[in-house]
């Protein structure tokens, strides 16, 4: 194991202990393949599964495994109209498993997420029976303030490029604290504790995943 991987493992151990204090479960994997296997082994065949369009979930190979498995997938990415998206979301909140990443996670086990429409953070907070979060160690930050800065100056500019949004950060590469019609930073949610023990499971991966 390289020194970098050793450092990741040590940091993950700290995060996992602090997640436990906050009624959340944490796991660490050196690579995406072992992480995906663990998640697939966890979910029962026939389960209703949905996701929030996460790049981390896609990049690690989890969506490929879900689509190739025996699950009932609810995918909002297939919506062709706002009305259809709303109907899909109404089914998503009753899913057995909701798959997502987190924009940032602190050493103390707090999750920081900034959302545009709010569908992702809504499902994190309440609804689906289980929430599975896949996060590369690039998402680890010292505290909530650093987490918000990370989202604004690293994750959001990249996401505006991906989604082709006309915002200040699209053009400058850094947050402009905008109120643009295309703003994707409308909801800021800090999850400091889960009210339902074990509902939120965080799978940390010793790789760089997503934004």
CORGI-V37807 format. One record per backbone hydrogen bond with DSSP energy under -0.5 kcal/mol. NH is the residue of the N-H (numbers start at 1). CO is the residue of the C=O. If there is no record, write none. Layout:
{{NH:CO} {NH:CO}}
This chain:
{{6:2} {7:3} {8:4} {9:5} {10:6} {11:7} {12:8} {13:9} {14:10} {15:11} {16:12} {17:13} {18:14} {19:15} {20:16} {21:17} {22:18} {22:19} {23:20} {24:19} {25:200} {27:202} {29:204} {35:31} {36:32} {37:33} {38:34} {39:35} {40:36} {41:37} {42:38} {43:39} {46:70} {47:44} {49:47} {49:72} {50:97} {51:74} {52:99} {58:54} {59:55} {60:56} {61:58} {62:57} {63:57} {65:61} {66:62} {67:63} {68:64} {69:66} {71:69} {72:47} {73:71} {74:49} {75:73} {76:74} {78:75} {79:76} {85:81} {86:82} {87:83} {88:84} {89:85} {90:86} {91:87} {91:88} {92:88} {93:89} {94:91} {95:92} {96:48} {97:48} {98:130} {99:50} {100:132} {103:112} {104:112} {105:139} {106:110} {107:141} {109:106} {111:191} {112:104} {113:189} {115:187} {122:118} {123:119} {124:120} {125:121} {126:122} {128:126} {129:95} {130:96} {131:199} {132:98} {133:131} {133:201} {134:100} {134:132} {135:133} {135:203} {137:205} {137:207} {138:207} {139:136} {140:137} {141:105} {147:143} {148:144} {149:145} {150:146} {151:147} {152:148} {153:149} {154:150} {155:150} {156:151} {158:154} {159:155} {160:156} {161:157} {162:158} {163:159} {164:160} {165:160} {167:165} {170:167} {171:167} {171:168} {172:168} {173:169} {183:180} {186:115} {187:115} {189:113} {189:187} {191:111} {191:189} {192:190} {194:22} {197:195} {198:23} {199:196} {201:131} {201:199} {202:25} {203:133} {203:201} {204:27} {204:202} {205:135} {206:29} {207:205} {209:207}}
